[in-house]
């Protein structure tokens, strides 16, 4: 796909992966629209890129629909929707509050379902479009210290796979982006994983651009994560778990749960939720 002139909507586009993706697409002369609750940050990012910024709380489903309606009024259509907004509070499931569970379900999952459904309704009649759902490698495995987060990302992967099949032959593409550790505020306090170094938001942005240019469903960042996932699935469970322990993957998220380096992020994530989403990937 030639991205010049394409109308691309990015949720949670004010910072992190969203902002990096907006920048990469703006350089390719796409018409980028950033949706973000933090309007000041979104307008600053958009102003630097020559993009548009509109207020968006992804947990306000009616407002999400109206946001997409406004994009169409301004630009005539939506060619690409990138569902990027998400939060990752860390801690053991037994001590996680129900409010924290609900926030993750609302932001990480329900909003992605709603955005995907709205995009399908708008793209299928034109037989053209691309939906990009930003999940995580946590959508392919389980990581202690982030049980609900993993659950939401597994669900996003499953949603994306099902919709991809529903849209076969329709002209509308679906991509599921599954990065490892991305050095954004969401990853504050996380150590480096053995064998797989963390990546920059720009690396994820480049992978998204590549998938838009030449559509593919699985988008692992780095690509080696895909091979690692296939290898561990071939191993017996005990061997796979032993391998994860050897890499210290089983402690990667749990060990950062109470890190002082995450305090500011966790505080903002705790404030997010229906009507007050403030944290993006």
C-alpha positions in Angstrom: 0.0 0.0 0.0 1.2 3.5 -0.9 0.6 5.4 2.4 0.8 8.9 0.9 -2.6 10.5 1.4 -4.0 7.6 3.4 -6.1 8.6 6.4 -4.6 6.9 9.5 -6.2 7.0 13.0 -4.0 6.1 16.0 -5.5 5.8 19.5 -3.2 6.7 22.3 -1.1 8.5 19.8 0.2 11.3 22.0 3.3 9.4 23.2 5.2 6.1 23.1 4.5 3.6 20.3 1.5 5.7 19.1 3.6 8.9 18.7 6.5 7.0 17.0 4.0 5.4 14.6 2.4 8.8 13.9 5.8 10.2 13.1 6.8 7.4 10.8 3.5 7.7 8.9 3.6 11.5 8.7 7.1 11.2 7.0 5.4 9.0 4.4 2.8 11.8 3.8 -0.1 9.9 5.4 -2.9 12.0 6.9 -2.5 11.1 10.5 -5.2 11.7 13.2 -4.1 11.2 16.8 -6.8 10.3 19.3 -5.8 10.9 22.9 -7.3 12.0 26.2 -4.3 14.2 27.0 -5.2 16.8 24.4 -2.2 19.0 25.3 0.3 16.2 24.6 -1.6 15.1 21.5 -1.7 18.6 20.0 2.0 19.0 20.7 2.8 15.7 19.0 0.4 16.5 16.1 1.8 20.0 15.7 5.3 18.7 15.3 4.2 16.3 12.6 1.6 18.3 10.8 -1.1 15.9 11.9 -4.5 16.3 13.5 -5.3 15.7 17.1 -8.8 15.1 18.6 -9.8 14.2 22.2 -10.5 10.5 22.7 -11.3 8.4 25.8 -11.4 4.9 24.4 -13.5 3.7 27.3 -16.3 6.1 26.3 -17.6 3.9 23.5 -20.2 6.4 22.2 -17.5 9.0 22.3 -15.2 6.6 20.4 -17.8 6.2 17.7 -18.3 10.0 17.5 -14.5 10.5 17.3 -14.4 8.2 14.2 -17.4 10.0 12.7 -15.6 13.3 13.1 -12.5 11.9 11.4 -14.7 10.9 8.4 -16.3 14.3 8.3 -13.0 16.0 8.2 -11.2 13.6 5.8 -13.9 11.7 4.0 -12.9 8.2 5.1 -10.6 6.1 7.4 -8.1 3.9 5.6 -6.2 2.6 8.7 -7.2 2.3 12.3 -4.4 1.5 14.8 -5.8 0.4 18.2 -2.8 1.3 20.4 -4.1 2.6 23.7 -3.4 0.3 26.6 -2.1 0.1 30.2 0.0 -2.5 32.1 -0.4 -2.4 35.9 1.9 -5.0 37.6 1.3 -7.1 40.6 0.1 -10.6 41.7 -3.5 -11.4 40.7 -4.5 -12.2 44.3 -3.7 -8.6 45.4 -5.0 -6.9 42.3 -8.1 -4.8 43.0 -11.3 -5.3 41.0 -11.0 -1.7 39.8 -7.6 -2.4 38.3 -9.0 -5.5 36.6 -11.9 -3.5 35.1 -9.6 -0.7 33.9 -7.5 -3.2 31.9 -10.5 -4.9 30.5 -12.1 -1.6 29.4 -9.0 -0.1 27.9 -7.0 -3.0 26.6 -9.8 -5.2 25.4 -13.3 -3.6 25.2 -12.0 -0.5 23.5 -10.1 -2.6 20.9 -13.2 -4.7 20.2 -15.3 -1.5 19.8 -12.7 0.2 17.6 -12.3 -2.9 15.4 -16.0 -3.3 15.0 -16.5 0.3 14.0 -13.6 0.1 11.5 -15.1 -3.0 9.9 -18.4 -1.2 9.5 -16.7 1.7 7.7 -14.2 -0.2 5.7 -16.0 -3.3 4.4 -18.5 -1.4 2.3 -15.6 0.3 0.5 -13.7 -3.1 0.3 -10.6 -1.3 1.5 -8.9 -0.7 4.8 -6.5 -2.0 7.4 -7.0 -2.6 11.1 -3.9 -2.8 13.3 -4.3 -4.1 16.8 -1.3 -3.5 19.1 -1.2 -6.5 21.4 2.0 -7.9 23.0 4.1 -11.0 23.1 2.2 -11.4 26.4 -0.7 -12.3 24.2 1.1 -15.5 23.3 2.5 -16.5 26.7 1.8 -16.0 30.4 4.0 -13.8 32.6 3.7 -13.8 36.4 3.0 -10.3 37.8 0.7 -9.3 34.9 -2.0 -12.0 34.7 -4.9 -9.6 33.7 -2.7 -7.8 31.3 -1.8 -11.1 29.7 -5.4 -12.1 29.6 -6.4 -8.9 27.7 -3.6 -9.3 25.2 -4.4 -13.0 24.6 -8.0 -11.8 23.9 -6.8 -9.1 21.5 -4.8 -11.8 19.6 -7.8 -14.0 19.5 -10.1 -11.2 18.4 -7.7 -10.2 15.7 -7.4 -13.8 14.4 -11.1 -14.2 14.2 -11.8 -10.9 12.5 -9.0 -11.6 10.1 -10.8 -14.7 9.0 -14.2 -13.0 8.9 -12.8 -10.4 6.5 -11.1 -12.9 4.2 -11.7 -11.7 0.6 -13.3 -8.4 1.7 -10.4 -6.2 0.9 -9.9 -5.2 4.5 -6.7 -6.4 6.2 -6.0 -7.1 9.9 -2.6 -7.1 11.6 -1.8 -8.0 15.1 1.4 -6.4 16.5 3.2 -8.4 19.3 6.2 -6.6 20.6 8.4 -7.7 23.5 9.6 -5.1 26.0 9.3 -1.6 24.4 11.2 1.2 26.1 8.3 3.4 26.8 6.9 4.6 30.2 4.8 1.4 30.3 8.1 -0.6 30.7 9.5 1.5 33.5 11.5 -0.6 36.0 11.7 -3.7 33.7 15.1 -5.3 33.4 16.5 -6.5 30.1 15.4 -10.0 29.1 18.0 -12.6 28.3 18.5 -13.4 24.6 16.0 -10.7 23.6 16.9 -7.1 24.0 14.2 -4.5 24.5 13.2 -2.4 21.4 12.4 1.2 20.9 9.0 2.6 20.0 10.5 3.5 16.6 11.2 -0.2 16.0 7.5 -1.0 16.6 6.5 1.9 14.4 8.7 0.6 11.5 7.2 -2.9 11.9 3.7 -1.4 11.7 4.6 0.6 8.6 6.0 -2.5 7.0 2.8 -4.4 7.7 0.7 -1.6 6.2 2.8 -1.5 3.0 2.8 -5.3 2.6 -0.1 -6.7 4.7 0.6 -9.6 7.0 -1.2 -10.7 10.2 1.6 -11.6 12.6 3.9 -8.7 13.4 6.5 -9.7 16.1 8.9 -7.0 17.3 11.7 -8.1 17.2 10.9 -10.8 14.5 12.9 -13.3 16.5 10.1 -13.4 19.1 7.9 -15.3 16.6 10.5 -18.0 16.2 11.0 -18.2 20.0 7.2 -18.6 20.4 7.1 -21.4 17.9 10.0 -23.2 19.6 8.5 -23.0 23.1 5.2 -24.3 21.9 6.9 -27.4 20.5 8.4 -28.2 23.9 6.6 -30.2 26.6 5.2 -27.9 29.2 7.8 -28.7 31.9 10.6 -28.1 29.4 9.1 -24.9 28.2 8.6 -23.6 31.8 12.2 -24.6 32.7 13.5 -22.7 29.6 11.5 -19.6 30.7 13.0 -19.8 34.2 16.5 -20.2 32.7 15.9 -16.9 30.8 14.3 -15.4 34.0 11.3 -14.6 31.8 9.1 -15.8 34.7 10.3 -13.0 36.9 10.6 -10.2 34.3 7.4 -8.5 35.1 6.8 -9.6 38.6 10.2 -8.3 39.8 9.3 -4.9 38.6 5.9 -4.7 40.2 7.0 -2.6 43.2 9.9 -0.9 41.6 10.3 2.8 42.5 11.0 3.4 38.8 7.4 2.5 38.1 5.7 4.6 40.8 4.8 7.5 38.5 3.5 5.2 35.8 1.5 3.0 38.2 -0.1 6.1 39.7 -1.3 7.3 36.3 -2.5 3.8 35.4 -4.4 3.7 38.7 -6.2 6.9 37.7 -7.2 5.6 34.3 -10.5 4.0 33.6 -13.9 4.6 32.2 -14.2 8.3 31.6 -10.6 9.1 32.7 -8.2 7.1 30.6 -4.7 8.8 30.9 -2.1 6.2 30.0 -1.1 4.8 26.6 1.4 2.3 25.3 
